[in-house]
Amino acid sequence: MDQKLFQEYQNVVERNPFAAKIGMEILDIRTGYVYVKVKKKRELENIYGDLHGGCLYTIADNTAGLAAGSCGYYVTTVNGSIQYLKAARNTEYIFCSAKVIKQGKTISAVHVEIKDERGMLLNTAEFTFFNLKKKTDQEETA
């Protein structure tokens, strides 16, 4: 794990009220890759006791954004698509990985997978991000 990126993006998660509210915890980060976990809590569930689809989308979007941003750009989501393959139930945590599959000058593409604590694939997602501007070394550590 890249410790400099970890500290920088741990601060990003803490400053993002929505990511902090859902309890995202970075477990691994490298340039172009992020792996997080989120504890399943009652306030994140739907009426059936499963993690709410909107929450799963949020986790995927935030994790993908961290991965895209780790390549040195400020980014914003352009498009996202999630495939709900299996309900997120009977698990204490979910784990989300995001990998940049195409880093461009203006657009980055990211693939996401969400799994339960047993490694069962629950969701896949694809996101595109617009690269707003390149970060400078001073901005990255601020």
C-alpha atoms as a printed R data frame, in Angstrom:
    type eleno elety resid chain resno       x       y       z
1   ATOM     1    CA   MET     A     1   0.000   0.000   0.000
2   ATOM     2    CA   ASP     A     2   1.208   3.488  -0.844
3   ATOM     3    CA   GLN     A     3   1.281   5.260   2.549
4   ATOM     4    CA   LYS     A     4   1.337   8.770   1.060
5   ATOM     5    CA   LEU     A     5  -1.761   8.009  -1.020
6   ATOM     6    CA   PHE     A     6  -3.395   6.306   1.961
7   ATOM     7    CA   GLN     A     7  -3.015   9.362   4.176
8   ATOM     8    CA   GLU     A     8  -4.102  11.746   1.420
9   ATOM     9    CA   TYR     A     9  -7.219   9.743   0.568
10  ATOM    10    CA   GLN     A    10  -8.075   8.899   4.163
11  ATOM    11    CA   ASN     A    11  -8.314  12.675   4.595
12  ATOM    12    CA   VAL     A    12 -10.508  12.876   1.468
13  ATOM    13    CA   VAL     A    13 -12.910  10.275   2.897
14  ATOM    14    CA   GLU     A    14 -13.020  12.048   6.262
15  ATOM    15    CA   ARG     A    15 -13.770  15.412   4.568
16  ATOM    16    CA   ASN     A    16 -16.518  13.877   2.405
17  ATOM    17    CA   PRO     A    17 -19.584  13.960   4.690
18  ATOM    18    CA   PHE     A    18 -21.472  11.289   2.744
19  ATOM    19    CA   ALA     A    19 -18.522   8.854   2.582
20  ATOM    20    CA   ALA     A    20 -17.859   9.429   6.290
21  ATOM    21    CA   LYS     A    21 -21.558   8.874   7.110
22  ATOM    22    CA   ILE     A    22 -21.658   5.478   5.421
23  ATOM    23    CA   GLY     A    23 -18.401   4.508   7.144
24  ATOM    24    CA   MET     A    24 -16.042   3.884   4.229
25  ATOM    25    CA   GLU     A    25 -12.690   2.548   5.422
26  ATOM    26    CA   ILE     A    26  -9.745   2.348   3.023
27  ATOM    27    CA   LEU     A    27  -7.936  -0.992   3.306
28  ATOM    28    CA   ASP     A    28  -5.573  -0.641   0.330
29  ATOM    29    CA   ILE     A    29  -4.688   2.085  -2.136
30  ATOM    30    CA   ARG     A    30  -2.198   2.292  -4.966
31  ATOM    31    CA   THR     A    31  -2.130   4.477  -8.036
32  ATOM    32    CA   GLY     A    32  -5.221   3.465  -9.993
33  ATOM    33    CA   TYR     A    33  -6.565   1.020  -7.386
34  ATOM    34    CA   VAL     A    34  -8.572   1.327  -4.152
35  ATOM    35    CA   TYR     A    35 -10.045  -1.321  -1.834
36  ATOM    36    CA   VAL     A    36 -12.497  -0.317   0.929
37  ATOM    37    CA   LYS     A    37 -14.856  -1.901   3.405
38  ATOM    38    CA   VAL     A    38 -18.169  -0.694   4.774
39  ATOM    39    CA   LYS     A    39 -19.981  -2.104   7.805
40  ATOM    40    CA   LYS     A    40 -23.596  -3.035   7.138
41  ATOM    41    CA   LYS     A    41 -25.678  -0.826   9.445
42  ATOM    42    CA   ARG     A    42 -29.431  -0.624   9.901
43  ATOM    43    CA   GLU     A    43 -29.586   2.967   8.615
44  ATOM    44    CA   LEU     A    44 -28.070   1.803   5.289
45  ATOM    45    CA   GLU     A    45 -30.613  -0.979   4.725
46  ATOM    46    CA   ASN     A    46 -33.771  -1.098   2.637
47  ATOM    47    CA   ILE     A    47 -37.155  -2.351   3.843
48  ATOM    48    CA   TYR     A    48 -36.016  -5.986   3.360
49  ATOM    49    CA   GLY     A    49 -32.921  -5.653   5.553
50  ATOM    50    CA   ASP     A    50 -30.500  -5.651   2.615
51  ATOM    51    CA   LEU     A    51 -28.044  -2.855   1.931
52  ATOM    52    CA   HIS     A    52 -29.983  -0.276  -0.062
53  ATOM    53    CA   GLY     A    53 -29.171  -0.150  -3.785
54  ATOM    54    CA   GLY     A    54 -28.535   3.581  -3.571
55  ATOM    55    CA   CYS     A    55 -26.023   2.979  -0.796
56  ATOM    56    CA   LEU     A    56 -24.255   0.325  -2.886
57  ATOM    57    CA   TYR     A    57 -24.126   2.748  -5.820
58  ATOM    58    CA   THR     A    58 -22.716   5.452  -3.542
59  ATOM    59    CA   ILE     A    59 -20.019   3.111  -2.257
60  ATOM    60    CA   ALA     A    60 -19.106   2.137  -5.830
61  ATOM    61    CA   ASP     A    61 -19.060   5.770  -7.038
62  ATOM    62    CA   ASN     A    62 -16.958   6.984  -4.117
63  ATOM    63    CA   THR     A    63 -14.478   4.116  -4.393
64  ATOM    64    CA   ALA     A    64 -14.178   4.580  -8.157
65  ATOM    65    CA   GLY     A    65 -13.638   8.308  -7.638
66  ATOM    66    CA   LEU     A    66 -10.823   7.619  -5.189
67  ATOM    67    CA   ALA     A    67  -9.181   5.266  -7.702
68  ATOM    68    CA   ALA     A    68  -9.508   7.762 -10.546
69  ATOM    69    CA   GLY     A    69  -8.224  10.603  -8.365
70  ATOM    70    CA   SER     A    70  -5.230   8.552  -7.229
71  ATOM    71    CA   CYS     A    71  -3.835   8.918 -10.756
72  ATOM    72    CA   GLY     A    72  -3.114  12.583 -10.073
73  ATOM    73    CA   TYR     A    73  -6.241  14.455 -11.167
74  ATOM    74    CA   TYR     A    74  -9.172  16.115  -9.477
75  ATOM    75    CA   VAL     A    75 -12.126  14.203 -10.906
76  ATOM    76    CA   THR     A    76 -15.889  14.315 -11.139
77  ATOM    77    CA   THR     A    77 -18.277  11.558 -12.176
78  ATOM    78    CA   VAL     A    78 -19.523  11.717 -15.771
79  ATOM    79    CA   ASN     A    79 -21.403   8.426 -15.899
80  ATOM    80    CA   GLY     A    80 -21.956   5.328 -13.808
81  ATOM    81    CA   SER     A    81 -23.683   2.010 -14.261
82  ATOM    82    CA   ILE     A    82 -24.142  -0.699 -11.649
83  ATOM    83    CA   GLN     A    83 -25.254  -4.282 -12.021
84  ATOM    84    CA   TYR     A    84 -27.099  -5.609  -8.960
85  ATOM    85    CA   LEU     A    85 -26.260  -9.318  -9.143
86  ATOM    86    CA   LYS     A    86 -27.125 -10.447  -5.614
87  ATOM    87    CA   ALA     A    87 -28.656  -8.798  -2.540
88  ATOM    88    CA   ALA     A    88 -26.219  -7.568   0.123
89  ATOM    89    CA   ARG     A    89 -27.609  -9.508   3.094
90  ATOM    90    CA   ASN     A    90 -26.305 -11.900   5.749
91  ATOM    91    CA   THR     A    91 -22.954 -10.140   5.855
92  ATOM    92    CA   GLU     A    92 -21.420  -7.832   8.421
93  ATOM    93    CA   TYR     A    93 -19.206  -6.004   5.901
94  ATOM    94    CA   ILE     A    94 -19.071  -5.413   2.197
95  ATOM    95    CA   PHE     A    95 -15.811  -4.909   0.334
96  ATOM    96    CA   CYS     A    96 -15.451  -2.727  -2.721
97  ATOM    97    CA   SER     A    97 -12.518  -2.645  -5.134
98  ATOM    98    CA   ALA     A    98 -12.053  -0.110  -7.921
99  ATOM    99    CA   LYS     A    99  -9.446  -0.314 -10.666
100 ATOM   100    CA   VAL     A   100  -8.726   2.291 -13.325
101 ATOM   101    CA   ILE     A   101  -8.935   0.470 -16.634
102 ATOM   102    CA   LYS     A   102  -8.221   3.501 -18.858
103 ATOM   103    CA   GLN     A   103  -6.446   6.649 -17.724
104 ATOM   104    CA   GLY     A   104  -6.809   9.388 -20.301
105 ATOM   105    CA   LYS     A   105  -5.952  13.070 -20.381
106 ATOM   106    CA   THR     A   106  -9.595  14.104 -19.971
107 ATOM   107    CA   ILE     A   107 -11.579  10.919 -19.180
108 ATOM   108    CA   SER     A   108 -10.801   7.983 -16.893
109 ATOM   109    CA   ALA     A   109 -12.687   4.657 -16.900
110 ATOM   110    CA   VAL     A   110 -12.976   2.581 -13.714
111 ATOM   111    CA   HIS     A   111 -14.232  -0.967 -13.062
112 ATOM   112    CA   VAL     A   112 -15.733  -1.743  -9.633
113 ATOM   113    CA   GLU     A   113 -16.598  -4.963  -7.804
114 ATOM   114    CA   ILE     A   114 -18.504  -5.252  -4.529
115 ATOM   115    CA   LYS     A   115 -18.309  -8.503  -2.554
116 ATOM   116    CA   ASP     A   116 -19.599  -9.752   0.790
117 ATOM   117    CA   GLU     A   117 -17.332 -11.002   3.587
118 ATOM   118    CA   ARG     A   118 -17.343 -14.514   2.083
119 ATOM   119    CA   GLY     A   119 -16.082 -13.225  -1.269
120 ATOM   120    CA   MET     A   120 -19.444 -13.562  -3.048
121 ATOM   121    CA   LEU     A   121 -19.705 -11.080  -5.927
122 ATOM   122    CA   LEU     A   122 -22.713  -8.836  -5.256
123 ATOM   123    CA   ASN     A   123 -22.303  -6.000  -7.750
124 ATOM   124    CA   THR     A   124 -20.175  -4.857 -10.635
125 ATOM   125    CA   ALA     A   125 -20.085  -1.289 -11.876
126 ATOM   126    CA   GLU     A   126 -18.438   0.876 -14.496
127 ATOM   127    CA   PHE     A   127 -17.739   4.585 -14.075
128 ATOM   128    CA   THR     A   128 -16.280   7.334 -16.191
129 ATOM   129    CA   PHE     A   129 -14.733  10.432 -14.666
130 ATOM   130    CA   PHE     A   130 -13.799  13.778 -16.134
131 ATOM   131    CA   ASN     A   131 -10.305  14.848 -15.134
132 ATOM   132    CA   LEU     A   132 -10.831  18.426 -13.970
133 ATOM   133    CA   LYS     A   133  -7.190  19.403 -13.550
134 ATOM   134    CA   LYS     A   134  -3.858  17.841 -12.707
135 ATOM   135    CA   LYS     A   135  -2.862  17.950  -9.040
136 ATOM   136    CA   THR     A   136   0.412  19.550  -8.063
137 ATOM   137    CA   ASP     A   137   2.649  18.140  -5.340
138 ATOM   138    CA   GLN     A   138   1.694  21.054  -3.061
139 ATOM   139    CA   GLU     A   139  -2.039  20.439  -3.575
140 ATOM   140    CA   GLU     A   140  -1.727  16.689  -2.928
141 ATOM   141    CA   THR     A   141  -0.262  17.206   0.533
142 ATOM   142    CA   ALA     A   142  -2.473  20.153   1.533
